[in-house]
């Protein structure tokens, strides 16, 4: 099968690309940045294209060259705090670009459009936790609102063009290769700083909870969403709540970190608690998480330790 992956250089995109290539698909990656973990030169079935997802001409050119049957859309502005500081950037990237890409994909004959949404930020402070796909969307951040809006626009594009749209709504994703330099990805940020014995900032109060899902499980959901008979919009998570302080202490144990956390101020747009009930994903896609949180943390720390030791050795 021929596929196009936007955001192919990023954390989840790089894992997805490798899974697709291993399955024998022809994969075109589209990203504004080069891959953090490049594939081997001349990797069979792989084509890497630089471009901004907001650039319609570049998007249409990539679609014309790739002639994909499936588009996996991962390119996005992913930081809640950035969205609150720069709402225009968030809306242009997550709403306008997503809608334009879906329209262009439909015109290019794409059969299935797999969107990457957000299972945490879109629900705000739900009255019942864990939230499920029937929970009313009530985002508290520009980022969450942009993901809700994008899904609404995608349903309109689907109805008007006939392209089949699926949307994966993941909880907080973590795992090897996650960028530890940005504002998203608390596990990656904490792990990197602990391995370097640097201060770790926990934004107050630290008792806020999130649902964490390992990257391989999210990639599995995306593949299932592409293969399902009909397009669905499903949350993907473990159903369990884990606090930021719990993560701090678990990672400190795995890394041997002995410092106390540095408490920082609350961040605008953050929510106090969220977890996701993925029963619709189980019913529609046959998806279940396979990696426990303890095992996922251990794998993540091992991967970051390997990178850290390679940097020190170099």
N, C-alpha and C positions, 0 to 999 in steps of 0.2 A: 504494500500500500504506500502511496505517496502522502506525506504529511508535512505541514508547516508548523513550527513551534515558535511562537513569539516569546521573548524573554528567555531565549535558549541559553544565554550565558549566565543566567542567575542561578540561585541556589536550587530551587525545585526544577527549573528548566534543564539544568545540566544532568540531573538524575534521570529525568524523563527521556532526554535525548539518548542516553546510553541504553535505557530499557528498550526504546523503539529500535535502535540500531541492532541490538542483540537479537531482536525478534525478526530481523531481516527487512525492515521497512526502509524506504527512501526518505530521508529526513532533511529538510531545509530549516536551518535556524535563522531567526531574525532578531537582532538585538542591537541596541545603540552602543554597547560596550563589547570588547572581546571577552571570550570565556575566561573565568577565573581558573578553570581546570580544563585546558585545551585537550581535545582528542588527538590521537596520533595523526601526524600528517598523512594525508591520503586515505583516511579511514573510509572504508567502503560504504557507499550509500549516503554520505554526509556532505552537505554543502552549507557553508556559514556565510551569512549576509549581514553587513553592518547597515543599520538604518534606525531612524526614530519612528516609533509607532504612531506619532502624531503627524507624520509626513505622508499624506495620501499618495503622492506619486511613488514614493519608495515602497509603500505597502502594496500598491497595485503591481508594481514591477516585480516584487518578490512573488506574489501570487501567480503572475503570468509565467514566471520562470519555473516555479515549483509544480504547478498544476496539481495542487493537493486535493485529495479526497476528504481529508480531515484537517482541521485547524485546531491546534491546542493554543489557547490564548492565555499566556502567563505574564506578559509585559504589563507593568503597573507601577504606580506610586504606592508604596506599601506601608509608609510610616504614618501612624495616627498623629503624632506631634507635628510632622512636616505638613500634613494636611491642614492642621489648625493654623499654622503660620503662613502657608502658601496655598490657599484654597483654589486659586485659579489653576495652578500647576496640577493639583489633584484632579480637578474636574476635567481639564483638557486631556489628561492622560487616561483616567479611569472611565470617563463617560463618553466624551466626544470621540476619542480614538477607538474605543471598543465598538461603538456604534458604527463608525466609518468602516472599521475592519470587517465587521459582520456583513455589512451591505456589499462591500467589495468581494468578500468571500462568496456570497450568494451569487453575484454576477459572474464569478469565476467558476461556478459549478461545484463548489464545495458541498459535500453531502452532510457532514456533521461538524458543528462548531462547538468545541468544548471550552467553555468559559471558566476562569478561575475567579471565584467571588470571595466572600469572607463570612465564615460562620460565627465569628465572635463579635465583630464590630457592628454588624447589621442589626442586631437585636437590642442593643443598648442595655438597659437593666430589665430583663424580662421578669414578669411576675412569678414564673415558675422556672426553676433550674433543675435539671438540664432543659434547655430550649430545644424545640424540634422544628421541622419545616412548616408546621402550622402556627408557630409563634409569630405574632405580629412584629413586623420590622419597625424598630423605633431607635434608629442610630443616634448616638450622642456626639459623634465626630463627623467632620467633613468626609473623612475616608470611608466611614461606614455608610454615610448617605450616598457617596459616589458609587459604591458597590451595589446598593439597592437600586439606584437609578439606572445603572448599566443593565441590570437584569430586566428591568421594566422595558427599556428600549430594545433589548434583545428579543423579548417576546413579541414586540411589534414588528421588528424586522423579520422574525420567523413567520408571523402570520401573513405579512405582505409579500414575502419572497419565496416561501416554501423551504428554506434551509432549516435543517433540524438542529436545534440548540439544546445543549446540556450545560448545566452549571454545577461545578463542584464548589461547595461552601465549606472550606476546611477550618478546623480549629487552629490554634497556634502551632505552626509547623516547626520542627527542629530536626537536627541531624548533622552529619558530616557535610562540610563545604559551605555551611551557612556563613554569610558575611558577618564578622564580628566587629566591623568598623562603623556600621550605621546605627540607627536608633531603634530598629526592629530586631528581634531575635535575642531575647534575654538570655537564653541558655548559651548561645554562641558567645555573647559579650562576656558573661560571667566566666565561662570556661577559659577563654583567652586570657583574661586579666588574672585569674587565679593561677594559671600555669606560669605566668610572669611575676607572680607575687606582687601584683599591683592592687591598689584600692578598688573595691567593688561597691558601686553606688546602687542602693536599693531605694527606689522612689516610694515615699511614704504613701500609705502606712506599712506596706510590705505584706499585709494580710490579704490583699486583693488576689483573687483566684482566676485561673485560666484553665482551659482544656488543652492539653498538649498531645499532638499526634505526630508520629515519626514519619520522616519524609518518604520512605519506601511505601508506607501504607497510603499516603496521599497520591503518589504516582500510580499505585494500583487502582485507586478509585478513578483517576483520570482515564486510564486505559479501559476500565469497565464502562465508564460513561460514553466513551467513543464507540464501544461495541454493542451497547444496549439497543434493543429494537426501536425505542423511542427516546427522545430527549427528555431528561428530567432535571430538576434542580434539587440537590440533596446536600444536607449538612454531613460532614465527615469529621468525626471526633470520637473520643474514648468514653465520654459521659462522666468522666471524673474531674473533680476540681483539685488543682494544686496551687498553693500560694507561692508568691515570689520568695518569701523567706524559706519555705520548704525547699525550693529549688536551690537557693543559696546554700543551705546546710547539706543537701544531698551532693551537690557538686564539690563543696569543700571537703567532704569525706572522700570523694573519688580522686581529688587532685592533691590532697594533703595540705590544703590551704588553712592557715591558722589565724588569719586576721578577722576582726569583727566587721560586719558590713557598715558602710558609710551611708547614713540615711539622707536622702535628698528630698526636695519638695515634690508634692503631687504633680502629675503631668496633666495638662488640659486635654479633655476628651477621653481619658482613661475611665474604664468602668470598674465597679467594685468586684463583680464576680460573673463568671459565665462557664457553662459546660454545655455540651451538645448531645442530644439523643439522635443517633444515626439510624433509627429503625427504618426510615424510608430508603436510605441507601442500601440497607440489608435486603429489603424487599424488592427494590427496583434493579439493583446492580449485583446483589449477592456479595456486597462488600462487608468485611469485618476487619478491624485492626488486628494485626498479627504480632506486632512488636510491643512488649510491655514497656511501661515508662522506665522501669529500672534498667532493663536491657538496652533501651534506646539511649538513656543517659550514658551508660557505660561505653557503648559504641561511639557516641559523639565525643566523649572525653578522650578515648583512645585515638580517634582520628585527629583531633586537635593537638594531642601530645606528639603524635608523629610529625605533624607539620612544624610544631614548635622546635622539636629536636633537630629537624632538617634545617630550619633557619639558623639555629645555634651552630650546627656543624658547618654551615656554609660561611 
